[in-house]
Amino acid sequence: MLKYWPVLLVVAALLPLASSSQFLVNLAMLTAFSALLGQGWNIACGFGGLTSFGHAVFFGIGAYAVAIMQTRFGINPWFGLPAAAVLGAAAGAVLGAAAFRAGLRGSYFALVTLAFAEVFRILANSLEITKGGLGILIPLHPALANFQFDDRREAYALVLAVLAVAMGVAAWLRRSRFGARLVAVRENEDAAAALGIPLVRTKTQALALSGAVTATAGVLYAQMFLYVDPSIAFGADRSVEMLLVAMIGGAGTVWGPVLGAIVLHLIQDTARLLIDTPGFAPMLYGAILLVIIAFMPNGIAGLRLPALRRNRVRDA
Amino acid sequence: MTFRPTTRRSTLAAGAAAIAGLAMPTVLRAEPAAIKIGLIHPVTGPLAFSGNQCRIGGQMAITDVNAAGGIKTMGGAKLEALLGDSQLKPELAASLVDQFAEAGAAGFTGCYASSLGLAATQAAAKYGLPFSIDSGVADSLTTRGLANTFRLFPSATVCVNGAVDELAGLNKAAGGPVKTAVLVHENSEFGTTTAATLKEKLPAIGIKVLDVMPHATPTRDFTNVVLRIKEQKPDLVIISNYLNEYVLLIRTLKQQRVPSGIFSVFGGGFSLKFAKEQNDISEDVLDFNNWQNPKAPTTAAFRKRLDAAGVATTYEVFFGYYAVKLLADAFGRAGTADKAQVVPALGASTFYPDMLPYNPTKFVNGQNQGAQGVGLQVQHADVKVVWPDQFADAKAIFPRPKG
């Protein structure tokens, strides 16, 4: 039975669509959304070994792009989805080209990404086009044509669909030549360069791909909650959420971010539902995170679930 | 008297009467179902203190309503709190609305921060459930056309306009000594909006804005900001920021002996605690903010109650308290917790928060037109209301005495 766990997971993901409880659907949606964010980070950082602490920059670019396009230029937000993905990819390419050409990696690259996100937060706070600290409120017009959802099941279905695409990208990375080059770069840059792998181009392409996926998540967030401000869009806690989800689940695996998101949300939401004492739920969440990090350094995927084990054997 | 023998029929009748008699007290005792209210606030994270203050106020109101016999038109139905911690995450605030709506909430109060309120009111609108904003000043909370959202308290625009009116009045009465000002504000929504409105309106009352200085939250050193202010020699420094930065900036202004007066709009650190415990820097500081009505007969007793419970007297407690009371009043007038009748009852509400310095209540598009802020000043280590005259318990010292 255990070997069919990915199938069971997909069935479980589809079950809330049949539920009339908006609360349950919302929990499932937030979990899938976290998985999507984690997958965005995982594409560049899990597979490519890039240490990004500022992935919120791509999320924020996506969120602001769709918000500005519809409130300032009256463009339908559905068109914002591909546009934001292109902008996210462009931001990834620019950041990657600048950082990797300068030979930055490891903690230096992490600091640059952190600074990049912070610069965007300050810009969003200062520029007129982003309405500064006031943020952008997207007018409420619930209709599928306006990319706004009266029923959370519609939003959940869309998040699942985008997550499926992101999972497809991750699965492609696992099987493609580009993915193999990326893993080679992650494992040993010098050896990869000696084999003729163009380091700067490979890492920049990975960051652009990751930026596109993460920016798409930003669009979904903006359309679900209809409000974006600099802290929501570019705040450090968003970056931390992305890397936690991927690392707890298993960085560099296709299913890792999904497993990470499920476990983290289970802990977080169950603690919140069962314990009323203010602050207890986040404390418990932190304690369990420490335990997972201490005893599962390769994440939950490191437990070697059957399907993952097969993948690892094939990789070897 | 004739004796009638016991028959099967009479035994059955007596038994039925006995059972009915025994059951009667249960029928009489049966209480109507409690009315659940979702209280959604950030009680952990960076806004935990203020969020908790709102929650405490809401819980006090529920206690008071229940102690007074519940909602009388609903047979004494009691109120019941559903407590939610939204942290500082709009998505969590919306999720709590879903959770509580499915748990049977008849209404909501919250959420202290405007960003949380925007997400939560929108989620509640999907259920058509009434939402009573307790704190959260963004105008957009009530201007974006949600029929379920009501704010008994003032919006940012109302407060900033009030601050400009106060400044104009004080300056005129003193012969116009204040001609220039420097604005210092934190750089998120609240500070940026406040400073932008002040910059636009101050020239109209004869005050020239020399400079506008935004700063981040947190900021741990204001020396450079204060040196820039000192160089420009403004008559007044006008501040809009949060607690820690507020106190630190005023301390630095005093340490650097900047002779300008200090006026704040929504001064985050302006409180009784600031007045009493930091009186070396707080004396004479003027603020325009939400506050209680010192002339209301019930205010002193309420403050004693807070003191006894070890709760700081801040406006958030009052706001949390009256946000729930507004809902309770609407349940009472509607005679039901049915949203279809409670929402119109809120729209027509004239419920008056007697401990707040407001004009009579009238809701237009969910915003109480009678709500306003008041001018405050630290005098003799206490916070005094100095504007408008109707609610003032002291005269303003303006301009600030030299030395």
Chai-1 contact restraints between the chains, C-beta under 6 A:
chainA,res_idxA,chainB,res_idxB,connection_type,confidence,min_distance_angstrom,max_distance_angstrom,comment,restraint_id
A,S21,B,E102,contact,1.0,0.0,6.0,A-B,restraint_1
A,Q22,B,D98,contact,1.0,0.0,6.0,A-B,restraint_2
A,F23,B,D98,contact,1.0,0.0,6.0,A-B,restraint_3
A,F23,B,Q99,contact,1.0,0.0,6.0,A-B,restraint_4
A,F23,B,E102,contact,1.0,0.0,6.0,A-B,restraint_5
A,N26,B,S95,contact,1.0,0.0,6.0,A-B,restraint_6
A,N26,B,D98,contact,1.0,0.0,6.0,A-B,restraint_7
A,N125,B,N187,contact,1.0,0.0,6.0,A-B,restraint_8
A,G132,B,T192,contact,1.0,0.0,6.0,A-B,restraint_9
A,G133,B,N187,contact,1.0,0.0,6.0,A-B,restraint_10
A,G133,B,S188,contact,1.0,0.0,6.0,A-B,restraint_11
A,G133,B,E189,contact,1.0,0.0,6.0,A-B,restraint_12
A,G133,B,T192,contact,1.0,0.0,6.0,A-B,restraint_13
A,L134,B,E189,contact,1.0,0.0,6.0,A-B,restraint_14
A,L134,B,T193,contact,1.0,0.0,6.0,A-B,restraint_15
A,G135,B,E189,contact,1.0,0.0,6.0,A-B,restraint_16
A,L137,B,S140,contact,1.0,0.0,6.0,A-B,restraint_17
A,F225,B,P90,contact,1.0,0.0,6.0,A-B,restraint_18
A,F225,B,A119,contact,1.0,0.0,6.0,A-B,restraint_19
A,Y227,B,L118,contact,1.0,0.0,6.0,A-B,restraint_20
A,P278,B,V43,contact,1.0,0.0,6.0,A-B,restraint_21
A,P278,B,T44,contact,1.0,0.0,6.0,A-B,restraint_22
A,P278,B,D85,contact,1.0,0.0,6.0,A-B,restraint_23
A,G279,B,T44,contact,1.0,0.0,6.0,A-B,restraint_24
A,P282,B,T44,contact,1.0,0.0,6.0,A-B,restraint_25
